[in-house]
């Protein structure tokens, strides 16, 4: 399951991040670390961007980046 599969209000725990190293480093610097709870707040009408909440702040990410964040179910 990836972050893109969650609906607004659903929560999961980060399992891993795939994709290129630049993306992984950027997400790790923002706090997307394994085991961190993440909740989808809003999804734009066309699906891009997605607003997520992790570690107490909201973060807007692209749909293609959300597909690279793999989750464990809550």
mmCIF file of the N, C-alpha and C atoms, coordinates in Angstrom:
data_MODEL
# 
_entry.id   MODEL 
# 
loop_
_atom_site.group_PDB 
_atom_site.id 
_atom_site.type_symbol 
_atom_site.label_atom_id 
_atom_site.label_alt_id 
_atom_site.label_comp_id 
_atom_site.label_asym_id 
_atom_site.label_entity_id 
_atom_site.label_seq_id 
_atom_site.pdbx_PDB_ins_code 
_atom_site.Cartn_x 
_atom_site.Cartn_y 
_atom_site.Cartn_z 
_atom_site.occupancy 
_atom_site.B_iso_or_equiv 
_atom_site.pdbx_formal_charge 
_atom_site.auth_seq_id 
_atom_site.auth_comp_id 
_atom_site.auth_asym_id 
_atom_site.auth_atom_id 
_atom_site.pdbx_PDB_model_num 
ATOM 1   N N  . UNK A 1 1  ? 0.849  -1.174 0.000  1.00 0.00 ? 1  UNK A N  1 
ATOM 2   C CA . UNK A 1 1  ? 0.000  0.000  0.000  1.00 0.00 ? 1  UNK A CA 1 
ATOM 3   C C  . UNK A 1 1  ? 0.896  1.239  0.000  1.00 0.00 ? 1  UNK A C  1 
ATOM 4   N N  . UNK A 1 2  ? 0.484  2.239  -0.762 1.00 0.00 ? 2  UNK A N  1 
ATOM 5   C CA . UNK A 1 2  ? 1.252  3.485  -0.781 1.00 0.00 ? 2  UNK A CA 1 
ATOM 6   C C  . UNK A 1 2  ? 0.388  4.628  -0.255 1.00 0.00 ? 2  UNK A C  1 
ATOM 7   N N  . UNK A 1 3  ? 1.017  5.738  0.000  1.00 0.00 ? 3  UNK A N  1 
ATOM 8   C CA . UNK A 1 3  ? 0.333  6.905  0.559  1.00 0.00 ? 3  UNK A CA 1 
ATOM 9   C C  . UNK A 1 3  ? -0.791 7.391  -0.352 1.00 0.00 ? 3  UNK A C  1 
ATOM 10  N N  . UNK A 1 4  ? -0.622 7.246  -1.650 1.00 0.00 ? 4  UNK A N  1 
ATOM 11  C CA . UNK A 1 4  ? -1.631 7.683  -2.610 1.00 0.00 ? 4  UNK A CA 1 
ATOM 12  C C  . UNK A 1 4  ? -2.935 6.890  -2.467 1.00 0.00 ? 4  UNK A C  1 
ATOM 13  N N  . UNK A 1 5  ? -2.881 5.668  -1.943 1.00 0.00 ? 5  UNK A N  1 
ATOM 14  C CA . UNK A 1 5  ? -4.064 4.817  -1.795 1.00 0.00 ? 5  UNK A CA 1 
ATOM 15  C C  . UNK A 1 5  ? -4.974 5.242  -0.647 1.00 0.00 ? 5  UNK A C  1 
ATOM 16  N N  . UNK A 1 6  ? -4.464 6.052  0.296  1.00 0.00 ? 6  UNK A N  1 
ATOM 17  C CA . UNK A 1 6  ? -5.277 6.470  1.433  1.00 0.00 ? 6  UNK A CA 1 
ATOM 18  C C  . UNK A 1 6  ? -6.277 7.544  1.027  1.00 0.00 ? 6  UNK A C  1 
ATOM 19  N N  . UNK A 1 7  ? -7.423 7.522  1.670  1.00 0.00 ? 7  UNK A N  1 
ATOM 20  C CA . UNK A 1 7  ? -8.454 8.537  1.483  1.00 0.00 ? 7  UNK A CA 1 
ATOM 21  C C  . UNK A 1 7  ? -8.302 9.583  2.592  1.00 0.00 ? 7  UNK A C  1 
ATOM 22  N N  . UNK A 1 8  ? -8.831 10.789 2.399  1.00 0.00 ? 8  UNK A N  1 
ATOM 23  C CA . UNK A 1 8  ? -8.742 11.806 3.462  1.00 0.00 ? 8  UNK A CA 1 
ATOM 24  C C  . UNK A 1 8  ? -9.291 11.286 4.788  1.00 0.00 ? 8  UNK A C  1 
ATOM 25  N N  . UNK A 1 9  ? -8.512 11.485 5.842  1.00 0.00 ? 9  UNK A N  1 
ATOM 26  C CA . UNK A 1 9  ? -8.881 11.032 7.176  1.00 0.00 ? 9  UNK A CA 1 
ATOM 27  C C  . UNK A 1 9  ? -8.241 9.706  7.553  1.00 0.00 ? 9  UNK A C  1 
ATOM 28  N N  . UNK A 1 10 ? -7.772 8.925  6.585  1.00 0.00 ? 10 UNK A N  1 
ATOM 29  C CA . UNK A 1 10 ? -7.139 7.645  6.893  1.00 0.00 ? 10 UNK A CA 1 
ATOM 30  C C  . UNK A 1 10 ? -5.687 7.856  7.295  1.00 0.00 ? 10 UNK A C  1 
ATOM 31  N N  . UNK A 1 11 ? -5.182 6.899  8.077  1.00 0.00 ? 11 UNK A N  1 
ATOM 32  C CA . UNK A 1 11 ? -3.828 7.005  8.611  1.00 0.00 ? 11 UNK A CA 1 
ATOM 33  C C  . UNK A 1 11 ? -3.062 5.717  8.356  1.00 0.00 ? 11 UNK A C  1 
ATOM 34  N N  . UNK A 1 12 ? -1.757 5.835  8.261  1.00 0.00 ? 12 UNK A N  1 
ATOM 35  C CA . UNK A 1 12 ? -0.873 4.692  8.113  1.00 0.00 ? 12 UNK A CA 1 
ATOM 36  C C  . UNK A 1 12 ? 0.478  5.023  8.706  1.00 0.00 ? 12 UNK A C  1 
ATOM 37  N N  . UNK A 1 13 ? 1.379  4.052  8.690  1.00 0.00 ? 13 UNK A N  1 
ATOM 38  C CA . UNK A 1 13 ? 2.730  4.243  9.200  1.00 0.00 ? 13 UNK A CA 1 
ATOM 39  C C  . UNK A 1 13 ? 3.715  4.024  8.070  1.00 0.00 ? 13 UNK A C  1 
ATOM 40  N N  . UNK A 1 14 ? 4.671  4.908  7.943  1.00 0.00 ? 14 UNK A N  1 
ATOM 41  C CA . UNK A 1 14 ? 5.635  4.824  6.852  1.00 0.00 ? 14 UNK A CA 1 
ATOM 42  C C  . UNK A 1 14 ? 6.461  3.552  7.008  1.00 0.00 ? 14 UNK A C  1 
ATOM 43  N N  . UNK A 1 15 ? 6.534  2.794  5.915  1.00 0.00 ? 15 UNK A N  1 
ATOM 44  C CA . UNK A 1 15 ? 7.305  1.550  5.892  1.00 0.00 ? 15 UNK A CA 1 
ATOM 45  C C  . UNK A 1 15 ? 8.618  1.758  5.135  1.00 0.00 ? 15 UNK A C  1 
ATOM 46  N N  . UNK A 1 16 ? 8.539  2.364  3.952  1.00 0.00 ? 16 UNK A N  1 
ATOM 47  C CA . UNK A 1 16 ? 9.745  2.608  3.167  1.00 0.00 ? 16 UNK A CA 1 
ATOM 48  C C  . UNK A 1 16 ? 9.466  3.678  2.122  1.00 0.00 ? 16 UNK A C  1 
ATOM 49  N N  . UNK A 1 17 ? 10.555 4.192  1.534  1.00 0.00 ? 17 UNK A N  1 
ATOM 50  C CA . UNK A 1 17 ? 10.464 5.189  0.471  1.00 0.00 ? 17 UNK A CA 1 
ATOM 51  C C  . UNK A 1 17 ? 11.263 4.656  -0.707 1.00 0.00 ? 17 UNK A C  1 
ATOM 52  N N  . UNK A 1 18 ? 10.610 4.586  -1.865 1.00 0.00 ? 18 UNK A N  1 
ATOM 53  C CA . UNK A 1 18 ? 11.308 4.143  -3.068 1.00 0.00 ? 18 UNK A CA 1 
ATOM 54  C C  . UNK A 1 18 ? 11.499 5.347  -3.985 1.00 0.00 ? 18 UNK A C  1 
ATOM 55  N N  . UNK A 1 19 ? 12.096 5.123  -5.132 1.00 0.00 ? 19 UNK A N  1 
ATOM 56  C CA . UNK A 1 19 ? 12.327 6.221  -6.068 1.00 0.00 ? 19 UNK A CA 1 
ATOM 57  C C  . UNK A 1 19 ? 13.787 6.616  -6.078 1.00 0.00 ? 19 UNK A C  1 
ATOM 58  N N  . UNK A 1 20 ? 14.063 7.745  -6.697 1.00 0.00 ? 20 UNK A N  1 
ATOM 59  C CA . UNK A 1 20 ? 15.453 8.186  -6.791 1.00 0.00 ? 20 UNK A CA 1 
ATOM 60  C C  . UNK A 1 20 ? 15.978 8.710  -5.452 1.00 0.00 ? 20 UNK A C  1 
ATOM 61  N N  . UNK A 1 21 ? 17.294 8.798  -5.346 1.00 0.00 ? 21 UNK A N  1 
ATOM 62  C CA . UNK A 1 21 ? 17.933 9.208  -4.089 1.00 0.00 ? 21 UNK A CA 1 
ATOM 63  C C  . UNK A 1 21 ? 17.586 10.639 -3.705 1.00 0.00 ? 21 UNK A C  1 
ATOM 64  N N  . UNK A 1 22 ? 17.434 11.509 -4.700 1.00 0.00 ? 22 UNK A N  1 
ATOM 65  C CA . UNK A 1 22 ? 17.107 12.913 -4.411 1.00 0.00 ? 22 UNK A CA 1 
ATOM 66  C C  . UNK A 1 22 ? 15.755 13.016 -3.700 1.00 0.00 ? 22 UNK A C  1 
ATOM 67  N N  . UNK A 1 23 ? 14.767 12.284 -4.185 1.00 0.00 ? 23 UNK A N  1 
ATOM 68  C CA . UNK A 1 23 ? 13.445 12.271 -3.561 1.00 0.00 ? 23 UNK A CA 1 
ATOM 69  C C  . UNK A 1 23 ? 13.515 11.690 -2.157 1.00 0.00 ? 23 UNK A C  1 
ATOM 70  N N  . UNK A 1 24 ? 14.191 10.565 -2.008 1.00 0.00 ? 24 UNK A N  1 
ATOM 71  C CA . UNK A 1 24 ? 14.292 9.913  -0.702 1.00 0.00 ? 24 UNK A CA 1 
ATOM 72  C C  . UNK A 1 24 ? 14.971 10.825 0.318  1.00 0.00 ? 24 UNK A C  1 
ATOM 73  N N  . UNK A 1 25 ? 16.031 11.487 -0.050 1.00 0.00 ? 25 UNK A N  1 
ATOM 74  C CA . UNK A 1 25 ? 16.732 12.390 0.868  1.00 0.00 ? 25 UNK A CA 1 
ATOM 75  C C  . UNK A 1 25 ? 15.855 13.565 1.264  1.00 0.00 ? 25 UNK A C  1 
ATOM 76  N N  . UNK A 1 26 ? 15.101 14.118 0.314  1.00 0.00 ? 26 UNK A N  1 
ATOM 77  C CA . UNK A 1 26 ? 14.222 15.255 0.600  1.00 0.00 ? 26 UNK A CA 1 
ATOM 78  C C  . UNK A 1 26 ? 13.120 14.847 1.573  1.00 0.00 ? 26 UNK A C  1 
ATOM 79  N N  . UNK A 1 27 ? 12.509 13.700 1.338  1.00 0.00 ? 27 UNK A N  1 
ATOM 80  C CA . UNK A 1 27 ? 11.441 13.236 2.222  1.00 0.00 ? 27 UNK A CA 1 
ATOM 81  C C  . UNK A 1 27 ? 11.979 12.866 3.602  1.00 0.00 ? 27 UNK A C  1 
ATOM 82  N N  . UNK A 1 28 ? 13.143 12.267 3.664  1.00 0.00 ? 28 UNK A N  1 
ATOM 83  C CA . UNK A 1 28 ? 13.748 11.940 4.961  1.00 0.00 ? 28 UNK A CA 1 
ATOM 84  C C  . UNK A 1 28 ? 14.058 13.210 5.743  1.00 0.00 ? 28 UNK A C  1 
ATOM 85  N N  . UNK A 1 29 ? 14.527 14.252 5.055  1.00 0.00 ? 29 UNK A N  1 
ATOM 86  C CA . UNK A 1 29 ? 14.826 15.523 5.719  1.00 0.00 ? 29 UNK A CA 1 
ATOM 87  C C  . UNK A 1 29 ? 13.553 16.180 6.260  1.00 0.00 ? 29 UNK A C  1 
ATOM 88  N N  . UNK A 1 30 ? 12.410 15.909 5.636  1.00 0.00 ? 30 UNK A N  1 
ATOM 89  C CA . UNK A 1 30 ? 11.140 16.471 6.084  1.00 0.00 ? 30 UNK A CA 1 
ATOM 90  C C  . UNK A 1 30 ? 10.484 15.645 7.187  1.00 0.00 ? 30 UNK A C  1 
ATOM 91  N N  . UNK A 1 31 ? 11.083 14.509 7.543  1.00 0.00 ? 31 UNK A N  1 
ATOM 92  C CA . UNK A 1 31 ? 10.557 13.709 8.647  1.00 0.00 ? 31 UNK A CA 1 
ATOM 93  C C  . UNK A 1 31 ? 9.838  12.444 8.245  1.00 0.00 ? 31 UNK A C  1 
ATOM 94  N N  . UNK A 1 32 ? 9.895  12.061 6.988  1.00 0.00 ? 32 UNK A N  1 
ATOM 95  C CA . UNK A 1 32 ? 9.259  10.815 6.526  1.00 0.00 ? 32 UNK A CA 1 
ATOM 96  C C  . UNK A 1 32 ? 10.182 9.639  6.835  1.00 0.00 ? 32 UNK A C  1 
ATOM 97  N N  . UNK A 1 33 ? 10.217 9.262  8.107  1.00 0.00 ? 33 UNK A N  1 
ATOM 98  C CA . UNK A 1 33 ? 11.097 8.206  8.579  1.00 0.00 ? 33 UNK A CA 1 
ATOM 99  C C  . UNK A 1 33 ? 10.258 6.969  8.879  1.00 0.00 ? 33 UNK A C  1 
ATOM 100 N N  . UNK A 1 34 ? 10.832 5.796  8.705  1.00 0.00 ? 34 UNK A N  1 
ATOM 101 C CA . UNK A 1 34 ? 10.125 4.541  8.939  1.00 0.00 ? 34 UNK A CA 1 
ATOM 102 C C  . UNK A 1 34 ? 9.475  4.528  10.326 1.00 0.00 ? 34 UNK A C  1 
ATOM 103 N N  . UNK A 1 35 ? 8.199  4.157  10.364 1.00 0.00 ? 35 UNK A N  1 
ATOM 104 C CA . UNK A 1 35 ? 7.454  4.080  11.609 1.00 0.00 ? 35 UNK A CA 1 
ATOM 105 C C  . UNK A 1 35 ? 6.702  5.349  11.972 1.00 0.00 ? 35 UNK A C  1 
ATOM 106 N N  . UNK A 1 36 ? 6.895  6.422  11.227 1.00 0.00 ? 36 UNK A N  1 
ATOM 107 C CA . UNK A 1 36 ? 6.217  7.688  11.504 1.00 0.00 ? 36 UNK A CA 1 
ATOM 108 C C  . UNK A 1 36 ? 4.753  7.608  11.063 1.00 0.00 ? 36 UNK A C  1 
ATOM 109 N N  . UNK A 1 37 ? 3.812  7.968  11.945 1.00 0.00 ? 37 UNK A N  1 
ATOM 110 C CA . UNK A 1 37 ? 2.410  7.988  11.517 1.00 0.00 ? 37 UNK A CA 1 
ATOM 111 C C  . UNK A 1 37 ? 2.154  9.158  10.572 1.00 0.00 ? 37 UNK A C  1 
ATOM 112 N N  . UNK A 1 38 ? 1.363  8.901  9.557  1.00 0.00 ? 38 UNK A N  1 
ATOM 113 C CA . UNK A 1 38 ? 1.032  9.924  8.569  1.00 0.00 ? 38 UNK A CA 1 
ATOM 114 C C  . UNK A 1 38 ? -0.462 9.824  8.263  1.00 0.00 ? 38 UNK A C  1 
ATOM 115 N N  . UNK A 1 39 ? -1.109 10.994 8.142  1.00 0.00 ? 39 UNK A N  1 
ATOM 116 C CA . UNK A 1 39 ? -2.540 11.039 7.872  1.00 0.00 ? 39 UNK A CA 1 
ATOM 117 C C  . UNK A 1 39 ? -2.794 11.930 6.666  1.00 0.00 ? 39 UNK A C  1 
ATOM 118 N N  . UNK A 1 40 ? -3.674 11.489 5.779  1.00 0.00 ? 40 UNK A N  1 
ATOM 119 C CA . UNK A 1 40 ? -4.049 12.291 4.619  1.00 0.00 ? 40 UNK A CA 1 
ATOM 120 C C  . UNK A 1 40 ? -5.117 13.276 5.069  1.00 0.00 ? 40 UNK A C  1 
ATOM 121 N N  . UNK A 1 41 ? -4.866 14.559 4.865  1.00 0.00 ? 41 UNK A N  1 
ATOM 122 C CA . UNK A 1 41 ? -5.806 15.605 5.243  1.00 0.00 ? 41 UNK A CA 1 
ATOM 123 C C  . UNK A 1 41 ? -6.730 15.958 4.083  1.00 0.00 ? 41 UNK A C  1 
ATOM 124 N N  . UNK A 1 42 ? -6.158 16.311 2.945  1.00 0.00 ? 42 UNK A N  1 
ATOM 125 C CA . UNK A 1 42 ? -6.930 16.742 1.778  1.00 0.00 ? 42 UNK A CA 1 
ATOM 126 C C  . UNK A 1 42 ? -6.299 16.201 0.501  1.00 0.00 ? 42 UNK A C  1 
ATOM 127 N N  . UNK A 1 43 ? -7.145 15.989 -0.492 1.00 0.00 ? 43 UNK A N  1 
ATOM 128 C CA . UNK A 1 43 ? -6.675 15.638 -1.831 1.00 0.00 ? 43 UNK A CA 1 
ATOM 129 C C  . UNK A 1 43 ? -7.330 16.624 -2.786 1.00 0.00 ? 43 UNK A C  1 
ATOM 130 N N  . UNK A 1 44 ? -6.530 17.237 -3.628 1.00 0.00 ? 44 UNK A N  1 
ATOM 131 C CA . UNK A 1 44 ? -7.065 18.194 -4.600 1.00 0.00 ? 44 UNK A CA 1 
ATOM 132 C C  . UNK A 1 44 ? -8.034 17.480 -5.544 1.00 0.00 ? 44 UNK A C  1 
ATOM 133 N N  . UNK A 1 45 ? -8.960 18.205 -6.143 1.00 0.00 ? 45 UNK A N  1 
ATOM 134 C CA . UNK A 1 45 ? -9.966 17.578 -7.006 1.00 0.00 ? 45 UNK A CA 1 
ATOM 135 C C  . UNK A 1 45 ? -9.394 16.696 -8.120 1.00 0.00 ? 45 UNK A C  1 
ATOM 136 N N  . UNK A 1 46 ? -8.280 17.080 -8.680 1.00 0.00 ? 46 UNK A N  1 
ATOM 137 C CA . UNK A 1 46 ? -7.670 16.263 -9.732 1.00 0.00 ? 46 UNK A CA 1 
ATOM 138 C C  . UNK A 1 46 ? -6.605 15.314 -9.184 1.00 0.00 ? 46 UNK A C  1 
ATOM 139 N N  . UNK A 1 47 ? -6.465 15.253 -7.861 1.00 0.00 ? 47 UNK A N  1 
ATOM 140 C CA . UNK A 1 47 ? -5.541 14.307 -7.238 1.00 0.00 ? 47 UNK A CA 1 
ATOM 141 C C  . UNK A 1 47 ? -4.140 14.827 -6.994 1.00 0.00 ? 47 UNK A C  1 
ATOM 142 N N  . UNK A 1 48 ? -3.862 16.059 -7.367 1.00 0.00 ? 48 UNK A N  1 
ATOM 143 C CA . UNK A 1 48 ? -2.506 16.575 -7.203 1.00 0.00 ? 48 UNK A CA 1 
ATOM 144 C C  . UNK A 1 48 ? -2.584 18.035 -6.785 1.00 0.00 ? 48 UNK A C  1 
ATOM 145 N N  . UNK A 1 49 ? -2.079 18.486 -5.677 1.00 0.00 ? 49 UNK A N  1 
ATOM 146 C CA . UNK A 1 49 ? -1.276 17.779 -4.674 1.00 0.00 ? 49 UNK A CA 1 
ATOM 147 C C  . UNK A 1 49 ? -2.131 17.102 -3.602 1.00 0.00 ? 49 UNK A C  1 
ATOM 148 N N  . UNK A 1 50 ? -1.436 16.414 -2.717 1.00 0.00 ? 50 UNK A N  1 
ATOM 149 C CA . UNK A 1 50 ? -2.045 15.746 -1.572 1.00 0.00 ? 50 UNK A CA 1 
ATOM 150 C C  . UNK A 1 50 ? -1.485 16.411 -0.321 1.00 0.00 ? 50 UNK A C  1 
ATOM 151 N N  . UNK A 1 51 ? -2.360 16.793 0.606  1.00 0.00 ? 51 UNK A N  1 
ATOM 152 C CA . UNK A 1 51 ? -1.937 17.402 1.868  1.00 0.00 ? 51 UNK A CA 1 
ATOM 153 C C  . UNK A 1 51 ? -1.913 16.301 2.915  1.00 0.00 ? 51 UNK A C  1 
ATOM 154 N N  . UNK A 1 52 ? -0.738 16.085 3.512  1.00 0.00 ? 52 UNK A N  1 
ATOM 155 C CA . UNK A 1 52 ? -0.598 15.075 4.558  1.00 0.00 ? 52 UNK A CA 1 
ATOM 156 C C  . UNK A 1 52 ? -0.160 15.738 5.855  1.00 0.00 ? 52 UNK A C  1 
ATOM 157 N N  . UNK A 1 53 ? -0.417 15.075 6.955  1.00 0.00 ? 53 UNK A N  1 
ATOM 158 C CA . UNK A 1 53 ? 0.015  15.560 8.262  1.00 0.00 ? 53 UNK A CA 1 
ATOM 159 C C  . UNK A 1 53 ? 0.947  14.531 8.863  1.00 0.00 ? 53 UNK A C  1 
ATOM 160 N N  . UNK A 1 54 ? 2.154  14.953 9.198  1.00 0.00 ? 54 UNK A N  1 
ATOM 161 C CA . UNK A 1 54 ? 3.096  14.092 9.889  1.00 0.00 ? 54 UNK A CA 1 
ATOM 162 C C  . UNK A 1 54 ? 3.932  14.934 10.830 1.00 0.00 ? 54 UNK A C  1 
ATOM 163 N N  . UNK A 1 55 ? 4.213  14.383 11.984 1.00 0.00 ? 55 UNK A N  1 
ATOM 164 C CA . UNK A 1 55 ? 5.021  15.056 13.006 1.00 0.00 ? 55 UNK A CA 1 
ATOM 165 C C  . UNK A 1 55 ? 4.494  16.445 13.369 1.00 0.00 ? 55 UNK A C  1 
ATOM 166 N N  . UNK A 1 56 ? 3.166  16.636 13.285 1.00 0.00 ? 56 UNK A N  1 
ATOM 167 C CA . UNK A 1 56 ? 2.562  17.885 13.731 1.00 0.00 ? 56 UNK A CA 1 
ATOM 168 C C  . UNK A 1 56 ? 2.494  18.997 12.709 1.00 0.00 ? 56 UNK A C  1 
ATOM 169 N N  . UNK A 1 57 ? 2.876  18.740 11.452 1.00 0.00 ? 57 UNK A N  1 
ATOM 170 C CA . UNK A 1 57 ? 2.748  19.789 10.443 1.00 0.00 ? 57 UNK A CA 1 
ATOM 171 C C  . UNK A 1 57 ? 2.164  19.214 9.161  1.00 0.00 ? 57 UNK A C  1 
ATOM 172 N N  . UNK A 1 58 ? 1.562  20.090 8.379  1.00 0.00 ? 58 UNK A N  1 
ATOM 173 C CA . UNK A 1 58 ? 0.985  19.695 7.099  1.00 0.00 ? 58 UNK A CA 1 
ATOM 174 C C  . UNK A 1 58 ? 2.022  19.851 5.996  1.00 0.00 ? 58 UNK A C  1 
ATOM 175 N N  . UNK A 1 59 ? 1.986  18.918 5.064  1.00 0.00 ? 59 UNK A N  1 
ATOM 176 C CA . UNK A 1 59 ? 2.946  18.898 3.971  1.00 0.00 ? 59 UNK A CA 1 
ATOM 177 C C  . UNK A 1 59 ? 2.193  18.605 2.681  1.00 0.00 ? 59 UNK A C  1 
ATOM 178 N N  . UNK A 1 60 ? 2.432  19.406 1.650  1.00 0.00 ? 60 UNK A N  1 
ATOM 179 C CA . UNK A 1 60 ? 1.818  19.175 0.345  1.00 0.00 ? 60 UNK A CA 1 
ATOM 180 C C  . UNK A 1 60 ? 2.835  18.439 -0.525 1.00 0.00 ? 60 UNK A C  1 
ATOM 181 N N  . UNK A 1 61 ? 2.420  17.281 -1.046 1.00 0.00 ? 61 UNK A N  1 
ATOM 182 C CA . UNK A 1 61 ? 3.311  16.518 -1.911 1.00 0.00 ? 61 UNK A CA 1 
ATOM 183 C C  . UNK A 1 61 ? 2.594  16.162 -3.204 1.00 0.00 ? 61 UNK A C  1 
ATOM 184 N N  . UNK A 1 62 ? 3.377  15.885 -4.220 1.00 0.00 ? 62 UNK A N  1 
ATOM 185 C CA . UNK A 1 62 ? 2.819  15.508 -5.512 1.00 0.00 ? 62 UNK A CA 1 
ATOM 186 C C  . UNK A 1 62 ? 2.310  14.075 -5.473 1.00 0.00 ? 62 UNK A C  1 
ATOM 187 N N  . UNK A 1 63 ? 1.399  13.793 -6.387 1.00 0.00 ? 63 UNK A N  1 
ATOM 188 C CA . UNK A 1 63 ? 0.819  12.458 -6.494 1.00 0.00 ? 63 UNK A CA 1 
ATOM 189 C C  . UNK A 1 63 ? 1.903  11.423 -6.803 1.00 0.00 ? 63 UNK A C  1 
ATOM 190 N N  . UNK A 1 64 ? 2.825  11.746 -7.709 1.00 0.00 ? 64 UNK A N  1 
ATOM 191 C CA . UNK A 1 64 ? 3.870  10.786 -8.074 1.00 0.00 ? 64 UNK A CA 1 
ATOM 192 C C  . UNK A 1 64 ? 4.822  10.532 -6.903 1.00 0.00 ? 64 UNK A C  1 
ATOM 193 N N  . UNK A 1 65 ? 5.035  11.528 -6.042 1.00 0.00 ? 65 UNK A N  1 
ATOM 194 C CA . UNK A 1 65 ? 5.869  11.325 -4.858 1.00 0.00 ? 65 UNK A CA 1 
ATOM 195 C C  . UNK A 1 65 ? 5.133  10.482 -3.820 1.00 0.00 ? 65 UNK A C  1 
ATOM 196 N N  . UNK A 1 66 ? 3.818  10.668 -3.709 1.00 0.00 ? 66 UNK A N  1 
ATOM 197 C CA . UNK A 1 66 ? 3.022  9.900  -2.748 1.00 0.00 ? 66 UNK A CA 1 
ATOM 198 C C  . UNK A 1 66 ? 3.011  8.419  -3.108 1.00 0.00 ? 66 UNK A C  1 
ATOM 199 N N  . UNK A 1 67 ? 3.126  8.115  -4.383 1.00 0.00 ? 67 UNK A N  1 
ATOM 200 C CA . UNK A 1 67 ? 3.147  6.716  -4.820 1.00 0.00 ? 67 UNK A CA 1 
ATOM 201 C C  . UNK A 1 67 ? 4.457  6.028  -4.434 1.00 0.00 ? 67 UNK A C  1 
ATOM 202 N N  . UNK A 1 68 ? 5.484  6.796  -4.096 1.00 0.00 ? 68 UNK A N  1 
ATOM 203 C CA . UNK A 1 68 ? 6.774  6.233  -3.702 1.00 0.00 ? 68 UNK A CA 1 
ATOM 204 C C  . UNK A 1 68 ? 6.911  6.048  -2.194 1.00 0.00 ? 68 UNK A C  1 
ATOM 205 N N  . UNK A 1 69 ? 5.906  6.460  -1.425 1.00 0.00 ? 69 UNK A N  1 
ATOM 206 C CA . UNK A 1 69 ? 5.932  6.296  0.032  1.00 0.00 ? 69 UNK A CA 1 
ATOM 207 C C  . UNK A 1 69 ? 5.051  5.096  0.381  1.00 0.00 ? 69 UNK A C  1 
ATOM 208 N N  . UNK A 1 70 ? 5.684  4.020  0.790  1.00 0.00 ? 70 UNK A N  1 
ATOM 209 C CA . UNK A 1 70 ? 4.976  2.784  1.099  1.00 0.00 ? 70 UNK A CA 1 
ATOM 210 C C  . UNK A 1 70 ? 4.628  2.754  2.592  1.00 0.00 ? 70 UNK A C  1 
ATOM 211 N N  . UNK A 1 71 ? 3.425  2.264  2.909  1.00 0.00 ? 71 UNK A N  1 
ATOM 212 C CA . UNK A 1 71 ? 2.896  2.305  4.265  1.00 0.00 ? 71 UNK A CA 1 
ATOM 213 C C  . UNK A 1 71 ? 2.550  0.924  4.801  1.00 0.00 ? 71 UNK A C  1 
ATOM 214 N N  . UNK A 1 72 ? 2.539  0.863  6.141  1.00 0.00 ? 72 UNK A N  1 
ATOM 215 C CA . UNK A 1 72 ? 1.934  -0.246 6.870  1.00 0.00 ? 72 UNK A CA 1 
ATOM 216 C C  . UNK A 1 72 ? 0.599  0.293  7.353  1.00 0.00 ? 72 UNK A C  1 
ATOM 217 N N  . UNK A 1 73 ? -0.436 -0.519 7.355  1.00 0.00 ? 73 UNK A N  1 
ATOM 218 C CA . UNK A 1 73 ? -1.743 -0.033 7.783  1.00 0.00 ? 73 UNK A CA 1 
ATOM 219 C C  . UNK A 1 73 ? -1.762 0.267  9.264  1.00 0.00 ? 73 UNK A C  1 
ATOM 220 N N  . UNK A 1 74 ? -2.615 1.221  9.651  1.00 0.00 ? 74 UNK A N  1 
ATOM 221 C CA . UNK A 1 74 ? -2.729 1.642  11.049 1.00 0.00 ? 74 UNK A CA 1 
ATOM 222 C C  . UNK A 1 74 ? -3.432 0.579  11.860 1.00 0.00 ? 74 UNK A C  1 
# 
